[in-house]
Amino acid sequence: MPRLFGTDGIRGVANVDLKPTIAYALGRATAHRLVGPGGLLVVGQDTRRSCDMFVAAITAGATSLGVDVHRVGVVPTPALAFLAGQGEFAAGIMVSASHNPADDNGLKVLDRAGLKLDDSIEDELEALIWRAEELGGVGNAELGVAVDAHQLLDRYRAHRLALARTVRTDIHVVLDCANGSGGIVAPEILAATGARVDVIHNEPDGVNINVQAGATAPASLAAAVVERGADVGFALDGDADRLIAVDAAGRVVDGDQVLGILALDRLERGALANGALVVSVLSNGGLQAVVEAAGGTLIRTPVGDKYILEGMQVNGAELGGEKSGHVIVLEHTTSGDGIVTALEVLRVMSRRGSGLADLAARIPLLPQQQRAVRARHKDQWEGDPVLQRAIAEACDRLGVGGRVLVRPSGTEPALRVMVEGTDAGLVADLADAIASVARERLN
């Protein structure tokens, strides 16, 4: 049986692959393993229509074991992480599929520090999920209660507003909220810097989250920046834990370049802890070259922001992230937070008096192509000789400095292919070739 937990919680098509019975069982498992009778669990959600269903199921499961569930409603995932780490809660669960399509949903469990769980604890929860009905229950007088805790979002809002007020700028910003949960606080927080903020895609209706909007589809943001003559654009994803930027000319600045901008600024000020930037194996080789040329060290981890954070903690680093736009600035937050990332980009722009295009130009990236191949048997890729031969041949053709990375997705039934090298045409051809073989062999 495939592992329930992927790189970012449990995900699937809502009410198809991911059923409310799983959420109910997770509520019971979390209550049993992480909270205990009389303890407190905090639960948040994004704007998907299915979220109410899953929150109700989690609440039923956890309260059946005597745990009080504080429901904060629609909040960014980093806000839920912030609240879970405040001290009064034993754990948190965020109902969100982040950047995934609107029909998907997901369940992310956080510990009492607001951090994603170690793999070993996820394995324990998964075992408990499959035998959730064996965990018993409590009597009527000991049942947990559901608490309306919407006001708790004010704690996160106040913290981020205070951070925003340390950044002073008067530039024109276009903010794309992806019709997701970030729209509930992000416009106010960015405006607290003094910036003029135009907001797009902030009319969630339960089915339009991430639809031609947000960090995974920045084309409309790029067009809006150009049309409105703005200085910069920021696109959140559905739960606001990642950010993609757009310069004044409408050019996309991805997570690797954002990380490079922040890292170079810190290196030049002697403020990059241990001179280290922590990234995933997917981050561009161009970023590595620039950071190392500036005297820094680039450390790679497996894909997933929880692995980035682990790498930061082990290496004493305070900055890390992924090319997808998950950025962790440890002095402000222990999780990826697109709002914090936007504030830090504005801070560098203001400090240096530079536009985003000039800052991004300092981080030239190598040609890189990624393909997501729908694959029923994604975990069998290493055992397929035809696919392995195609990968080996691609590596030979790329030569020194080229890279091929193939891995099963932790959030979707897909195989992910990344090819990087110096020749853009060759990189694209090889990515297509490997994807074609994978599509044929793994379905």
PAVEX-806381 format. One record per residue: residue in three letters; x, y, z of N, C-alpha, C in turn. Coordinates in steps of 0.1 Angstrom, whole numbers, padded with zeros to 4 digits, always signed. Layout:
<dovos>
alaXYZXYZXYZ;...
</dovos>
This chain:
<dovos>
met+0008-0012+0000+0000+0000+0000+0009+0012+0000;pro+0006+0022-0009+0015+0034-0009+0014+0042+0004;arg+0024+0049+0007+0025+0057+0019+0015+0069+0018;leu+0007+0071+0028-0003+0082+0028+0004+0095+0028;phe+0014+0097+0036+0020+0110+0038+0031+0112+0026;gly+0030+0123+0019+0039+0127+0009+0049+0137+0015;thr+0055+0145+0006+0064+0155+0010+0058+0167+0018;asp+0044+0168+0016+0037+0179+0023+0024+0174+0028;gly+0024+0164+0036+0011+0159+0042+0004+0149+0033;ile-0009+0147+0036-0017+0138+0028-0025+0145+0018;arg-0024+0141+0005-0031+0149-0005-0038+0139-0015;gly-0048+0144-0021-0056+0137-0031-0067+0145-0036;val-0074+0139-0046-0087+0146-0051-0097+0145-0040;ala-0103+0156-0036-0112+0157-0025-0124+0148-0028;asn-0128+0140-0018-0140+0131-0018-0138+0120-0028;val-0126+0118-0034-0124+0107-0043-0112+0099-0038;asp-0100+0104-0039-0088+0098-0033-0087+0101-0018;leu-0090+0114-0015-0089+0118-0001-0104+0120+0004;lys-0108+0110+0012-0122+0110+0017-0123+0116+0031;pro-0134+0120+0035-0136+0126+0049-0133+0115+0060;thr-0134+0102+0056-0131+0092+0066-0116+0092+0070;ile-0108+0096+0060-0094+0097+0063-0091+0109+0072;ala-0098+0120+0070-0097+0132+0079-0101+0128+0093;tyr-0113+0121+0094-0118+0117+0107-0107+0108+0114;ala-0102+0099+0107-0092+0090+0113-0079+0097+0117;leu-0075+0107+0108-0064+0115+0112-0066+0124+0124;gly-0078+0129+0126-0082+0136+0138-0080+0128+0150;arg-0085+0115+0149-0083+0106+0161-0068+0102+0163;ala-0061+0100+0152-0047+0096+0153-0039+0107+0160;thr-0042+0119+0155-0034+0131+0160-0038+0133+0175;ala-0051+0132+0178-0055+0134+0192-0048+0123+0201;his-0047+0111+0196-0041+0100+0204-0026+0102+0205;arg-0019+0105+0194-0004+0105+0194+0002+0118+0199;leu-0004+0129+0195+0002+0142+0197-0004+0151+0208;val-0017+0148+0211-0024+0158+0220-0028+0152+0233;gly-0037+0142+0233-0041+0136+0246-0054+0142+0251;pro-0061+0135+0259-0074+0140+0264-0072+0153+0272;gly-0081+0162+0269-0080+0175+0276-0071+0185+0269;gly-0064+0181+0259-0054+0189+0252-0061+0197+0241;leu-0054+0206+0235-0059+0215+0224-0053+0213+0211;leu-0061+0213+0201-0057+0211+0187-0062+0224+0179;val-0054+0230+0171-0058+0241+0163-0059+0237+0148;val-0069+0241+0141-0072+0236+0128-0075+0248+0119;gly-0069+0249+0107-0071+0260+0098-0074+0254+0084;gln-0078+0263+0074-0081+0258+0061-0079+0269+0051;asp-0078+0265+0038-0078+0275+0027-0092+0277+0022;thr-0093+0281+0010-0106+0285+0005-0114+0275-0004;arg-0109+0263-0004-0115+0252-0012-0129+0248-0006;arg-0138+0245-0015-0151+0242-0010-0151+0229-0001;ser-0142+0220-0004-0141+0208+0004-0135+0210+0018;cys-0130+0221+0021-0123+0223+0034-0133+0222+0045;asp-0145+0227+0044-0154+0226+0055-0157+0212+0059;met-0158+0204+0049-0161+0190+0051-0150+0183+0058;phe-0137+0186+0054-0126+0180+0061-0124+0185+0075;val-0126+0198+0077-0125+0203+0091-0135+0197+0100;ala-0147+0195+0095-0158+0188+0103-0154+0174+0107;ala-0148+0167+0097-0144+0153+0100-0132+0153+0110;ile-0122+0162+0108-0111+0162+0118-0117+0165+0132;thr-0126+0175+0133-0131+0179+0145-0139+0167+0152;ala-0146+0160+0144-0154+0148+0150-0144+0138+0155;gly-0133+0135+0148-0124+0125+0152-0116+0129+0165;ala-0111+0142+0165-0104+0146+0177-0112+0148+0189;thr-0124+0153+0188-0133+0155+0200-0137+0142+0205;ser-0138+0131+0197-0142+0118+0201-0132+0112+0211;leu-0120+0118+0211-0110+0113+0221-0107+0123+0231;gly-0116+0133+0233-0115+0142+0244-0106+0154+0242;val-0104+0158+0229-0095+0169+0225-0104+0181+0221;asp-0101+0193+0226-0108+0205+0221-0102+0209+0208;val-0110+0213+0198-0105+0217+0185-0108+0232+0183;his-0098+0240+0182-0099+0254+0180-0099+0256+0165;arg-0110+0260+0159-0111+0262+0144-0109+0277+0141;val-0098+0280+0133-0095+0294+0130-0101+0298+0117;gly-0106+0289+0109-0112+0292+0096-0102+0294+0086;val-0104+0303+0076-0096+0305+0065-0083+0313+0069;val-0072+0307+0068-0059+0313+0072-0048+0308+0062;pro-0037+0316+0060-0026+0310+0053-0019+0299+0061;thr-0013+0290+0055-0006+0279+0062+0004+0284+0071;pro+0012+0294+0068+0022+0299+0077+0015+0306+0090;ala+0003+0311+0088-0004+0316+0100-0008+0305+0109;leu-0012+0293+0104-0016+0282+0112-0003+0277+0119;ala+0008+0277+0112+0021+0272+0118+0025+0282+0129;phe+0023+0295+0127+0026+0305+0137+0017+0302+0150;leu+0004+0300+0148-0005+0298+0159-0002+0285+0166;ala+0001+0274+0159+0004+0261+0165+0016+0262+0174;gly+0026+0271+0171+0038+0272+0179+0037+0282+0190;gln+0025+0287+0193+0023+0297+0203+0024+0292+0218;gly+0023+0278+0219+0025+0273+0232+0013+0266+0238;glu+0001+0271+0235-0011+0265+0241-0016+0253+0234;phe-0012+0251+0222-0017+0239+0214-0007+0228+0213;ala-0012+0216+0214-0003+0204+0213+0000+0201+0199;ala-0008+0205+0189-0006+0202+0175-0015+0211+0167;gly-0013+0211+0154-0021+0218+0144-0024+0210+0132;ile-0035+0212+0125-0037+0205+0112-0042+0216+0103;met-0036+0217+0091-0040+0226+0081-0046+0219+0070;val-0058+0223+0066-0065+0216+0055-0063+0225+0042;ser-0054+0220+0034-0050+0227+0022-0042+0218+0012;ala-0044+0220+0000-0035+0214-0010-0026+0224-0017;ser-0024+0235-0010-0014+0245-0014-0016+0250-0028;his-0006+0247-0037-0006+0251-0051-0014+0241-0060;asn-0018+0230-0055-0025+0220-0063-0038+0225-0069;pro-0044+0218-0079-0057+0222-0085-0068+0223-0074;ala-0078+0231-0078-0089+0233-0069-0096+0221-0064;asp-0097+0210-0072-0104+0198-0068-0096+0190-0058;asp-0083+0193-0056-0075+0185-0047-0077+0191-0033;asn-0073+0184-0023-0072+0189-0009-0061+0181-0002;gly-0057+0186+0010-0046+0180+0017-0048+0182+0032;leu-0040+0174+0039-0040+0175+0054-0026+0176+0059;lys-0022+0187+0065-0008+0189+0069-0009+0189+0085;val-0001+0181+0091+0000+0180+0106+0012+0187+0111;leu+0011+0196+0121+0022+0203+0127+0023+0200+0141;asp+0035+0200+0147+0037+0197+0161+0035+0209+0169;arg+0038+0208+0182+0035+0220+0192+0044+0231+0189;ala+0055+0230+0181+0064+0241+0178+0059+0247+0165;gly+0049+0242+0158+0044+0247+0146+0052+0241+0134;leu+0060+0231+0136+0068+0225+0126+0062+0212+0120;lys+0065+0210+0107+0061+0197+0101+0067+0185+0108;leu+0061+0174+0108+0065+0163+0116+0077+0155+0109;asp+0085+0149+0118+0095+0140+0113+0088+0128+0105;asp+0095+0122+0096+0089+0111+0089+0085+0100+0098;ser+0093+0097+0108+0090+0086+0118+0077+0088+0125;ile+0074+0101+0128+0061+0104+0135+0049+0103+0125;glu+0052+0107+0113+0041+0106+0102+0038+0091+0101;asp+0049+0082+0101+0046+0068+0100+0038+0063+0111;glu+0040+0068+0123+0032+0064+0135+0018+0068+0133;leu+0016+0080+0128+0002+0085+0126-0005+0077+0115;glu+0003+0073+0105-0003+0066+0094-0008+0052+0099;ala+0000+0046+0108-0004+0033+0113-0016+0034+0122;leu-0017+0045+0129-0029+0048+0137-0041+0050+0129;ile-0040+0057+0118-0051+0060+0109-0058+0047+0104;trp-0050+0037+0101-0056+0024+0096-0062+0016+0107;arg-0060+0020+0119-0067+0013+0130-0074+0023+0140;ala-0079+0034+0134-0084+0045+0142-0095+0040+0151;glu-0104+0031+0147-0115+0027+0155-0111+0018+0167;glu-0098+0014+0167-0093+0006+0179-0089+0016+0190;leu-0089+0029+0188-0084+0038+0198-0094+0041+0208;gly-0106+0036+0207-0116+0037+0218-0122+0051+0217;gly-0127+0056+0228-0133+0069+0229-0136+0073+0244;val-0142+0084+0246-0144+0089+0259-0159+0091+0261;gly-0164+0092+0273-0178+0094+0276-0183+0108+0273;asn-0196+0110+0274-0201+0123+0270-0195+0134+0278;ala-0193+0132+0291-0188+0143+0299-0173+0147+0296;glu-0166+0138+0289-0152+0140+0286-0150+0144+0271;leu-0160+0144+0263-0158+0147+0249-0152+0161+0247;gly-0144+0162+0237-0139+0175+0234-0149+0184+0228;val-0146+0197+0227-0156+0206+0221-0149+0214+0209;ala-0158+0218+0200-0153+0226+0189-0154+0241+0193;val-0143+0248+0191-0143+0262+0195-0141+0271+0183;asp-0149+0282+0182-0147+0291+0171-0135+0301+0175;ala-0124+0299+0168-0112+0306+0172-0107+0316+0161;his-0117+0321+0153-0113+0330+0142-0104+0342+0146;gln-0106+0346+0159-0099+0358+0163-0084+0356+0165;leu-0080+0343+0166-0066+0340+0167-0057+0345+0156;leu-0064+0346+0144-0056+0351+0132-0050+0365+0135;asp-0056+0373+0144-0051+0386+0148-0037+0385+0153;arg-0033+0374+0160-0019+0373+0165-0009+0373+0153;tyr-0012+0365+0143-0004+0364+0131-0003+0378+0124;arg-0015+0383+0123-0016+0396+0116-0008+0407+0123;ala-0008+0408+0136-0001+0418+0144+0014+0415+0142;his+0018+0403+0142+0033+0400+0141+0038+0404+0127;arg+0031+0401+0117+0035+0404+0103+0034+0419+0100;leu+0024+0426+0106+0023+0440+0104+0035+0447+0111;ala+0039+0442+0123+0051+0448+0129+0063+0447+0120;leu+0064+0435+0114+0076+0433+0105+0075+0442+0093;ala+0063+0443+0087+0061+0452+0075+0065+0466+0078;arg+0062+0471+0090+0065+0485+0093+0080+0488+0095;thr+0088+0477+0095+0103+0479+0095+0108+0481+0081;val+0099+0479+0071+0103+0480+0057+0096+0493+0052;arg+0103+0503+0047+0097+0515+0042+0099+0517+0027;thr+0088+0518+0020+0089+0519+0006+0076+0526+0001;asp+0077+0532-0011+0065+0539-0017+0062+0533-0031;ile+0068+0522-0034+0066+0517-0048+0053+0511-0050;his+0050+0508-0063+0037+0503-0067+0038+0488-0069;val+0030+0481-0061+0030+0466-0061+0016+0461-0066;val+0017+0450-0074+0005+0443-0078+0006+0429-0070;leu-0004+0426-0063-0004+0414-0055-0015+0404-0060;asp-0011+0392-0064-0020+0381-0068-0022+0371-0057;cys-0034+0371-0052-0037+0362-0040-0041+0348-0044;ala-0042+0345-0056-0045+0331-0061-0059+0327-0057;asn-0068+0336-0053-0081+0333-0048-0080+0323-0036;gly-0069+0325-0029-0066+0316-0018-0067+0322-0004;ser-0061+0316+0006-0063+0321+0019-0054+0332+0023;gly-0043+0335+0015-0034+0346+0017-0042+0360+0016;gly-0052+0360+0008-0059+0372+0006-0066+0378+0018;ile-0067+0370+0028-0074+0375+0040-0065+0385+0048;val-0052+0384+0046-0043+0393+0054-0032+0400+0045;ala-0028+0394+0034-0016+0398+0027-0018+0413+0022;pro-0029+0417+0016-0030+0431+0011-0027+0441+0023;glu-0033+0439+0034-0031+0448+0045-0016+0448+0050;ile-0010+0437+0050+0004+0436+0055+0013+0443+0046;leu+0012+0440+0033+0021+0447+0023+0019+0462+0023;ala+0006+0466+0024+0004+0480+0024+0010+0487+0036;ala+0012+0480+0047+0018+0486+0059+0033+0490+0057;thr+0039+0486+0046+0052+0491+0042+0052+0505+0036;gly+0041+0510+0033+0039+0523+0026+0037+0521+0011;ala+0038+0509+0006+0037+0506-0008+0022+0508-0012;arg+0020+0512-0025+0007+0512-0031+0004+0498-0036;val-0006+0492-0031-0009+0478-0034-0022+0476-0042;asp-0021+0471-0054-0032+0467-0062-0034+0452-0061;val-0046+0447-0058-0048+0433-0055-0056+0427-0067;ile-0052+0415-0071-0059+0408-0081-0062+0393-0076;his-0071+0387-0082-0075+0373-0078-0076+0371-0063;asn-0085+0379-0058-0088+0378-0043-0104+0378-0041;glu-0110+0369-0050-0124+0367-0049-0127+0352-0048;pro-0123+0345-0038-0125+0331-0037-0139+0327-0037;asp-0143+0316-0044-0156+0311-0044-0157+0296-0041;gly-0146+0290-0037-0145+0276-0033-0140+0267-0044;val-0140+0272-0057-0136+0264-0068-0126+0271-0077;asn-0122+0283-0074-0113+0291-0083-0099+0293-0077;ile-0096+0286-0066-0083+0287-0060-0072+0282-0070;asn-0062+0289-0073-0051+0286-0082-0055+0285-0096;val-0067+0288-0100-0071+0287-0114-0067+0299-0122;gln-0057+0297-0131-0051+0308-0139-0048+0320-0130;ala-0042+0316-0119-0039+0327-0109-0028+0322-0100;gly-0021+0331-0093-0012+0327-0083+0002+0322-0088;ala+0010+0317-0078+0024+0314-0081+0026+0303-0092;thr+0016+0295-0094+0018+0285-0105+0013+0289-0118;ala+0007+0301-0119+0002+0307-0132+0004+0322-0131;pro+0016+0327-0132+0018+0341-0130+0016+0350-0142;ala+0011+0344-0153+0009+0352-0166+0000+0364-0164;ser-0011+0362-0157-0020+0373-0155-0014+0384-0146;leu-0006+0380-0136+0001+0390-0128+0011+0398-0136;ala+0018+0391-0145+0028+0398-0153+0021+0408-0162;ala+0010+0404-0168+0002+0413-0176-0003+0425-0168;ala-0007+0423-0156-0013+0434-0148-0002+0443-0144;val+0010+0438-0141+0021+0447-0137+0025+0457-0148;val+0025+0451-0160+0029+0459-0172+0017+0469-0175;glu+0005+0465-0175-0006+0473-0178-0008+0485-0168;arg-0005+0482-0156-0007+0492-0145+0006+0501-0143;gly+0016+0497-0150+0029+0505-0147+0034+0503-0134;ala+0032+0491-0128+0037+0488-0114+0052+0486-0114;asp+0058+0487-0102+0072+0484-0101+0076+0469-0099;val+0066+0462-0093+0069+0448-0090+0056+0441-0088;gly+0056+0428-0090+0044+0420-0088+0047+0408-0079;phe+0038+0404-0070+0040+0392-0061+0028+0383-0063;ala+0031+0370-0065+0021+0360-0066+0022+0350-0055;leu+0012+0349-0047+0011+0338-0036+0005+0326-0043;asp+0006+0315-0036-0001+0303-0040-0013+0302-0031;gly-0021+0291-0032-0034+0289-0026-0034+0291-0011;asp-0023+0287-0004-0022+0288+0010-0011+0298+0015;ala-0006+0305+0005+0004+0316+0008+0017+0312+0015;asp+0021+0300+0012+0034+0296+0018+0045+0297+0008;arg+0042+0301-0005+0052+0303-0015+0050+0316-0022;leu+0060+0321-0029+0059+0334-0036+0067+0333-0049;ile+0061+0338-0060+0069+0341-0072+0067+0356-0075;ala+0078+0362-0079+0078+0376-0082+0079+0379-0097;val+0075+0391-0100+0075+0396-0114+0081+0410-0114;asp+0090+0412-0123+0096+0426-0124+0088+0435-0132;ala+0092+0448-0133+0084+0458-0139+0081+0456-0153;ala+0089+0448-0160+0087+0445-0174+0079+0432-0176;gly+0074+0426-0165+0066+0414-0166+0073+0401-0167;arg+0086+0402-0164+0094+0390-0164+0094+0382-0150;val+0092+0369-0151+0090+0362-0138+0104+0360-0132;val+0104+0362-0119+0116+0360-0110+0112+0348-0101;asp+0118+0336-0103+0114+0325-0096+0121+0324-0082;gly+0118+0313-0075+0123+0312-0061+0138+0312-0060;asp+0145+0306-0070+0159+0305-0070+0165+0319-0071;gln+0160+0328-0079+0165+0341-0080+0161+0350-0068;val+0150+0348-0063+0146+0354-0050+0156+0351-0039;leu+0159+0338-0038+0168+0333-0028+0182+0339-0031;gly+0186+0340-0043+0199+0346-0046+0199+0361-0043;ile+0188+0368-0045+0188+0382-0042+0189+0384-0026;leu+0182+0376-0019+0183+0377-0004+0197+0373+0001;ala+0202+0362-0005+0215+0357+0000+0226+0366-0003;leu+0227+0372-0015+0237+0381-0019+0237+0394-0010;asp+0225+0399-0008+0224+0410+0001+0229+0407+0015;arg+0226+0396+0020+0231+0392+0033+0246+0390+0033;leu+0251+0383+0023+0266+0381+0022+0273+0394+0022;glu+0268+0403+0014+0275+0416+0013+0275+0424+0026;arg+0265+0422+0034+0264+0429+0047+0270+0420+0058;gly+0275+0408+0055+0280+0400+0065+0270+0394+0074;ala+0258+0393+0069+0246+0389+0077+0240+0376+0073;leu+0247+0368+0065+0242+0354+0061+0248+0344+0071;ala+0240+0339+0080+0245+0331+0091+0253+0319+0085;asn+0266+0318+0090+0275+0307+0086+0278+0308+0071;gly+0274+0319+0064+0276+0320+0050+0269+0310+0042;ala+0258+0304+0048+0251+0292+0042+0237+0296+0036;leu+0235+0291+0025+0221+0291+0019+0217+0276+0017;val+0206+0272+0022+0201+0258+0021+0190+0258+0010;val+0192+0249+0000+0182+0247-0011+0180+0233-0013;ser+0170+0230-0022+0168+0216-0025+0176+0212-0037;val+0176+0199-0040+0183+0193-0052+0178+0199-0065;leu+0166+0205-0065+0161+0211-0078+0166+0225-0081;ser+0172+0232-0071+0176+0245-0073+0187+0246-0084;asn+0187+0257-0091+0195+0259-0103+0210+0260-0100;gly+0218+0254-0109+0232+0254-0107+0238+0268-0108;gly+0231+0277-0115+0235+0291-0116+0234+0298-0103;leu+0224+0295-0095+0223+0300-0081+0236+0296-0073;gln+0239+0283-0074+0251+0278-0067+0263+0285-0071;ala+0265+0288-0084+0277+0294-0088+0278+0308-0083;val+0267+0316-0083+0267+0330-0078+0270+0330-0063;val+0263+0322-0056+0265+0322-0041+0280+0319-0037;glu+0285+0308-0044+0299+0304-0041+0309+0315-0045;ala+0306+0321-0057+0315+0332-0061+0315+0344-0051;ala+0304+0346-0044+0303+0357-0035+0309+0353-0021;gly+0314+0340-0020+0320+0336-0007+0311+0328+0002;gly+0299+0325-0003+0290+0317+0005+0290+0302+0002;thr+0282+0294+0009+0282+0280+0007+0267+0276+0004;leu+0265+0268-0006+0252+0263-0009+0251+0248-0005;ile+0240+0245+0003+0238+0232+0008+0225+0227+0003;arg+0225+0215-0003+0213+0209-0009+0207+0198+0000;thr+0193+0198-0001+0186+0188+0007+0176+0181-0003;pro+0169+0170+0002+0158+0165-0006+0147+0176-0008;val+0138+0174-0018+0127+0183-0020+0117+0183-0009;gly+0113+0194-0005+0103+0196+0006+0108+0206+0016;asp+0099+0215+0020+0104+0226+0029+0108+0221+0043;lys+0102+0210+0047+0106+0205+0060+0120+0200+0060;tyr+0125+0195+0048+0139+0191+0047+0148+0203+0046;ile+0143+0213+0040+0151+0226+0040+0153+0231+0054;leu+0142+0231+0062+0143+0236+0076+0153+0227+0083;glu+0152+0214+0082+0162+0205+0089+0176+0208+0085;gly+0178+0210+0072+0192+0214+0067+0196+0227+0073;met+0187+0236+0075+0191+0249+0081+0195+0247+0095;gln+0187+0239+0102+0190+0237+0117+0203+0230+0119;val+0206+0220+0111+0218+0213+0112+0230+0221+0109;asn+0229+0230+0099+0240+0238+0094+0241+0252+0100;gly+0232+0255+0109+0232+0269+0115+0229+0280+0105;ala+0221+0276+0095+0217+0286+0085+0204+0293+0088;glu+0202+0305+0083+0190+0312+0086+0182+0316+0074;leu+0187+0311+0062+0180+0314+0049+0180+0301+0041;gly+0169+0297+0036+0168+0286+0028+0155+0285+0020;gly+0154+0277+0010+0141+0276+0003+0143+0268-0010;glu+0132+0269-0018+0131+0261-0030+0128+0270-0042;lys+0131+0265-0054+0128+0273-0066+0113+0275-0068;ser+0105+0267-0062+0091+0268-0063+0086+0281-0056;gly+0094+0287-0048+0090+0299-0041+0088+0297-0026;his+0090+0285-0021+0090+0283-0006+0103+0289-0001;val+0103+0299+0007+0115+0306+0013+0113+0307+0028;ile+0123+0302+0035+0123+0303+0050+0133+0313+0054;val+0129+0324+0061+0137+0334+0067+0136+0331+0082;leu+0146+0324+0087+0144+0318+0101+0144+0329+0111;glu+0149+0341+0109+0148+0351+0119+0133+0356+0121;his+0125+0353+0111+0111+0358+0112+0101+0346+0113;thr+0104+0335+0107+0094+0324+0106+0101+0310+0104;thr+0095+0300+0109+0101+0286+0108+0095+0279+0096;ser+0086+0286+0088+0080+0279+0077+0081+0288+0065;gly+0078+0282+0053+0077+0291+0041+0065+0300+0043;asp+0068+0313+0040+0057+0323+0041+0059+0333+0030;gly+0050+0332+0020+0051+0341+0008+0050+0356+0012;ile+0042+0359+0023+0041+0373+0027+0054+0378+0032;val+0061+0370+0041+0074+0374+0046+0084+0375+0035;thr+0083+0366+0025+0093+0367+0014+0091+0380+0006;ala+0079+0383+0004+0076+0396-0003+0082+0408+0005;leu+0080+0408+0018+0085+0419+0026+0100+0419+0025;glu+0107+0408+0025+0121+0407+0024+0127+0412+0011;val+0119+0409+0000+0123+0414-0013+0122+0429-0013;leu+0111+0434-0008+0109+0449-0008+0119+0456+0001;arg+0124+0449+0011+0134+0454+0020+0147+0456+0012;val+0151+0446+0004+0163+0447-0003+0162+0457-0014;met+0151+0458-0021+0149+0468-0031+0150+0482-0025;ser+0144+0484-0014+0145+0497-0007+0159+0500-0003;arg+0165+0491+0004+0179+0493+0009+0189+0496-0002;arg+0187+0490-0014+0197+0491-0024+0192+0502-0035;gly+0180+0506-0034+0175+0515-0044+0175+0510-0058;ser+0172+0496-0059+0173+0489-0072+0159+0483-0075;gly+0157+0482-0088+0145+0475-0092+0147+0460-0092;leu+0136+0453-0092+0138+0438-0091+0146+0432-0103;ala+0144+0438-0115+0151+0433-0127+0166+0434-0125;asp+0171+0445-0119+0185+0447-0117+0191+0437-0107;leu+0183+0435-0096+0187+0425-0086+0187+0411-0091;ala+0177+0407-0099+0176+0394-0105+0187+0391-0115;ala+0191+0402-0122+0202+0400-0132+0215+0395-0126;arg+0216+0397-0113+0229+0392-0107+0229+0377-0105;ile+0218+0371-0107+0217+0356-0106+0213+0350-0119;pro+0222+0349-0129+0219+0343-0141+0217+0328-0139;leu+0207+0322-0145+0204+0308-0142+0207+0300-0155;leu+0211+0287-0152+0213+0278-0163+0200+0274-0169;pro+0200+0270-0182+0188+0265-0188+0183+0252-0180;gln+0171+0252-0176+0166+0241-0168+0151+0238-0173;gln+0148+0226-0175+0134+0222-0178+0129+0211-0169;gln+0116+0212-0165+0110+0202-0157+0098+0197-0163;arg+0095+0184-0161+0083+0178-0167+0077+0170-0155;ala+0063+0171-0155+0056+0162-0146+0048+0152-0154;val+0051+0139-0152+0045+0129-0160+0035+0121-0152;arg+0023+0122-0155+0013+0113-0148+0017+0099-0149;ala+0018+0092-0138+0023+0078-0138+0016+0070-0127;arg+0009+0060-0132+0003+0051-0122+0013+0043-0114;his+0025+0041-0119+0035+0033-0112+0047+0042-0110;lys+0045+0054-0104+0056+0063-0103+0068+0058-0095;asp+0065+0049-0085+0076+0044-0077+0084+0033-0083;gln+0081+0029-0095+0088+0018-0102+0099+0023-0111;trp+0101+0036-0111+0110+0042-0122+0124+0037-0121;glu+0129+0035-0109+0143+0030-0107+0145+0016-0112;gly+0134+0008-0113+0136-0006-0117+0133-0008-0132;asp+0130+0002-0139+0127+0001-0153+0140+0003-0162;pro+0145-0007-0168+0158-0006-0175+0157+0003-0187;val+0146+0004-0194+0145+0013-0206+0146+0028-0201;leu+0139+0031-0190+0139+0045-0185+0153+0048-0179;gln+0159+0038-0173+0173+0041-0167+0183+0043-0179;arg+0181+0036-0190+0190+0038-0201+0188+0052-0207;ala+0176+0056-0208+0173+0070-0213+0179+0080-0204;ile+0179+0079-0191+0185+0088-0182+0200+0088-0183;ala+0206+0077-0184+0220+0076-0186+0225+0082-0199;glu+0218+0080-0209+0222+0086-0222+0220+0101-0222;ala+0210+0106-0215+0209+0121-0213+0220+0127-0206;cys+0224+0120-0195+0236+0125-0187+0249+0126-0196;asp+0251+0116-0204+0263+0115-0213+0262+0127-0222;arg+0250+0130-0228+0249+0141-0238+0251+0155-0231;leu+0247+0156-0219+0248+0169-0212+0262+0172-0209;gly+0270+0162-0206+0284+0164-0202+0286+0170-0189;val+0298+0175-0186+0302+0181-0173+0293+0194-0171;gly+0288+0195-0159+0280+0206-0156+0265+0204-0158;gly+0261+0193-0165+0247+0190-0167+0242+0181-0156;arg+0229+0182-0154+0223+0173-0144+0209+0168-0149;val+0206+0156-0145+0193+0150-0147+0188+0145-0133;leu+0177+0149-0129+0171+0145-0116+0157+0139-0119;val+0155+0127-0115+0142+0121-0117+0137+0116-0103;arg+0125+0119-0100+0119+0115-0086+0104+0114-0087;pro+0099+0105-0079+0084+0104-0078+0079+0116-0070;ser+0068+0122-0074+0062+0133-0067+0057+0129-0053;gly+0059+0137-0044+0054+0134-0030+0040+0139-0028;thr+0034+0146-0038+0021+0152-0036+0011+0148-0047;glu+0016+0142-0058+0007+0138-0069+0011+0124-0075;pro+0002+0118-0082+0006+0105-0089+0014+0108-0101;ala+0026+0113-0099+0034+0117-0111+0049+0115-0108;leu+0056+0114-0119+0070+0113-0119+0076+0127-0123;arg+0085+0132-0116+0090+0145-0119+0104+0144-0125;val+0106+0151-0137+0119+0150-0144+0124+0164-0145;met+0137+0166-0141+0144+0178-0142+0157+0176-0150;val+0159+0185-0160+0171+0184-0168+0177+0198-0168;glu+0191+0199-0166+0197+0212-0165+0211+0211-0173;gly+0214+0221-0180+0227+0222-0187+0229+0235-0193;thr+0239+0236-0202+0243+0249-0208+0236+0252-0221;asp+0231+0241-0228+0225+0243-0241+0209+0242-0239;ala+0202+0253-0241+0188+0253-0238+0180+0243-0247;gly+0184+0243-0260+0177+0234-0269+0179+0219-0265;leu+0191+0216-0262+0194+0202-0258+0187+0198-0245;val+0187+0208-0235+0180+0205-0223+0165+0202-0225;ala+0158+0210-0233+0144+0208-0236+0142+0195-0243;asp+0150+0192-0253+0148+0179-0260+0150+0167-0251;leu+0160+0167-0242+0162+0156-0233+0151+0155-0223;ala+0146+0166-0218+0135+0165-0208+0123+0159-0215;asp+0120+0163-0227+0109+0157-0234+0111+0142-0237;ala+0123+0138-0240+0126+0124-0243+0124+0116-0231;ile+0129+0120-0220+0128+0112-0208+0114+0111-0203;ala+0107+0122-0204+0092+0122-0201+0084+0113-0209;ser+0088+0112-0222+0080+0104-0231+0082+0089-0228;val+0095+0086-0224+0098+0072-0220+0091+0068-0207;ala+0091+0078-0198+0085+0075-0185+0070+0073-0187;arg+0064+0081-0195+0049+0081-0198+0045+0067-0203;glu+0054+0062-0212+0051+0049-0219+0054+0037-0209;arg+0064+0038-0201+0068+0027-0193+0061+0026-0180;leu+0056+0037-0174+0051+0037-0161+0035+0038-0160;asn+0029+0036-0171+0014+0036-0171+0008+0023-0177;
</dovos>
